[in-house]
Amino acid sequence: MDENTRLQRSFVYIVLGLLSAVFVAAAYIAVRCYTPYSFRTGISTELKGVLWSFMLLPSVILPISLWLSNTLSPTLSRFSLLSVLLTCCYFIAVPRLYKLFDGAEMAITTSAFAFFLMSCCITAVVKDIKKKSLKSWLNITFGIILTFAFILLAGYAGYFIINFSLMDRIVVCAIAPILCLVYAIGSLLDIYTPATTVLSSVSVGYATLCAAFETMNESYLFYILLGLLCLTVIWQIIDIIKYIRSIQNDSKSCNA
């Protein structure tokens, strides 16, 4: 690889570094505006719109910069570029949404979708730029931890959904951002199959819909969410077992 190629490729990673900083800022703003996480230190609707307006300039510049740098040295897939573009376009639209709709409802809806879009974007980008696989023991350890996190969240949601129907949306609003975080961290691992990743995406996306829209506040819709979470846990456990068996088979073949 010559010096020019290395320099061109470095542009992509520089822009991704800046994008990461923007996502950290967006996550902070989303948490500050998200009613279930900030009800004790609530801020006005006008201030929430102002906070999101700080994301306008970087959300315009960074997708363009990433596309241009990726043209010089193709590193990211079109899907990753599209996910970055859609996420940044969403950041641009959020201040306008606060003005068009009820501010109290938008405080929940906009933040919930921000968490989900960022987690999807991170998952897509990480899978493109990750060159080396993690060590097998790291995959197994963190795979078990993340699966256990899904089990705890599913159990927590299930308890309230089954026993306290009036609290369904409150509980889902509380766990939805955590599900997005667990889902994004899972993109670093090699233990889950593409099918399990897709199922996780569907489960987290459905949780986001239930949290974001008051019209989803129906008991049977929350039972669907609980079923998706349980199915995701089962598939993750199966992936972990298959991964452990594949390692054992490899070690036996090497010793033979």
N, C-alpha and C positions, 0 to 999 in steps of 0.2 A: 504494500500500500504506500503510494508516494505521499509527499508532504501536502500537496494540494487536496488530495482525497481525504486525508485526516482532518485538514482544516475545514473542509466542507461538511464532513460528518459531525465535527464538533459544534457547528452552528445549530444542528438539530437538537443536540443535548443541552446547549445553552438556552435555547428557547423553551425546551421542556422543563429546565430548571426554573425559569421565570414563570412558566405556567403552573408549576408546583406551588410556587409562592403565592400566586393568584388564587389557587384552589384552597390553600390554607386560609387566606384572608376571606374567601367566600364561605368556607366552612364556619369560620368564626362569626361572620355576619349572620349566616343562616341560624346558628345556635342562639345568637342574641335576639333574633327576631322570632324564633320558634316558641310559641306560647307555652307548651308543656315544659320547656327547659328554662324559661325566663319569666314565669308568672310572678315571682317574688320581686324581681327587679325589672318590671315591665317598662318598656319605652314607648313613646307615642307612635302612632301610625305614620305621622309625617317624618319622624326621625328614622323609622325603619326604611322608608323610601329613600331618604337621604343617604343612609348607609349603603344601600344597594347601588345608588348612583355612582359611588366611588369605583364600581366595577366596570363602568361603561368604557373608559378609554383602554384599559388593558384587554378587555374582551373584544375590542375591535382590532387592536394591533397584533395581538399574539396569534390568533388563527391565521392571519395573513402571513406573518413572519414564519410560522411553522410550515405552512404550505410552500413558501418560497425556499426555505432551507431544505425541506424534504425533496424538492425538485432537484436541487443540486446534488444531494446524496440520499437516494431513496432508502429510508429506514423504517418508516411507518406505512401501514397499509391504508388504503382508501377508507376503510371502515373506521380506523382510529382517527384519521383526519376529520371524517364526518362527525364522529362523536365529540371531538374537541370543538368543532364549529357549532354544533347544536347546543352544547353546554354553554358556550360563550354567548351565543344568540339568546339563550334563555336568561343569562345574567343581565343582558341588555334590556330584555322585556320586563323583568321583574318590577322596576320602579313604575313602569306604565300600568302594570296589573294592579298595583296598590291604588292608583288613581281611578281605575275603571270599576273596581269591585269593592266589596266590603273589606275594609282594612283588617278587621279582626279575623275574618276567615282567610284572607290572603296571608296573614302571618303564619298560619299553619300550612296552607297549600303550597305556597312558593318555597318555603324552606324544605318541606318534605320532598318536593321534586328536585330541588337543588342537591340534596343528599344523594338521591337516586342517580341523577345524571352524572354527578361527579364520580360515584362509585363505578358506574358503567364505563365512563371515559378512562378512569384509572386502570380498570381491568383490561380494556382493549389495548391501551398503550403499553402496559407492562408486558403483556403477552408478545408484543412486537419487538420490544427492545431487550427482553430477557434472553441472553445468549447461553448462559450456563444453568444447568439444573442444580437444585439444592442437593445437599447430601441426603441420603436416604433417611437417616435418623432425624434430620430436621423436618423433612416432609411428613414423617410419621408423627413426630411430636406435635408440630403445629397443626397437622390435620386433625389429630385427636382433640386438641384444644379448641379449634374452631368448630368442630362437630359438637363438642360438649357445649359450646356457647349457643349453637343453634338449638340444642336440646333444652337448655335453661330458658331461652327466650320463648320457645314453643310451649314449654310447660307453664311459664309465667302467664303467657297470653291465654293458654287453654284454661287455666284455673279461673281467671276472671270472666272469660267468654262463657264458660259453662255455668258458673255460679252467680255472676253479677252482670246481667245483660245490659244494664244501663251504663256500665263503665267500659263497654267494648271499645269504642273509638278512643277514649282516653288512654287505655292500655296500649292499643295499636300505635297511637301517636308517640307514645313513650318508647316503644321498642323499634319502630321503623328505622330511625337513624342508626341505631346500633346494628340492626340487620345489614344496613348498607355498608357500615364499616367492616363488619365481619366478612361480608361478601367481597369487598375490595381487597382485604388482606389475603383472602383465599386465592387471588390471582397470582400471588407470589409462589404458590406451591405447584408441584407437578403431580400430586397424588390424585387429583380429581379428574375424571374423564370429561370430554366436551359435553356429553349428555347431562352429567351432573351439574356442570357449570350453567348450562341452559336452564335446567330446572331451578337452580338457585336464583338465576336472574328472574325467572317467572315469579317465584315466591316473594322475592324482595320487591319486585315491581308491583305485585298485587297488594302487598302490605303498604306500599307507598300510596296506591290508589285508595285503600281503605282509610288511611290516615289523612289524605289530602282532601277528600270530598265528603261532605256531610251526607250527601245522598246515598253513600255507601253504608250508612249506619243502619244496616239490617242484620239481624242475628244470623241468618243462613249464609250471608256473604262472609261473615267472620268465621263461620265453621269451615267454609271453603279455604280460607287462609290457614286455619289450623291444620287442615288436611294436607295442604301444600307444604307447610313447614315440616310436618311429620314425614311426608314422602321424601323431602329433601334430606332429612336426617338419615333415613333408611338407605338412600342411594349413596350418601357420603360414607356411611359405615361399610357398605359393600365395597366401595372403592378402596377404603383403607385395608380391608381384608385382602382384596385382590393384589394390592400393592405389596403388602407384606409377603404374600405367597410368592409373588414374582421375584422378590429379592431372595427368598429362601431357595427357590428353584435355580436362580442364577448362581448362588453360592455353591449349591450342590454340583452344578455342571462344571464349575471352575475347579472343584476339588476332585472331580472324577478323573 
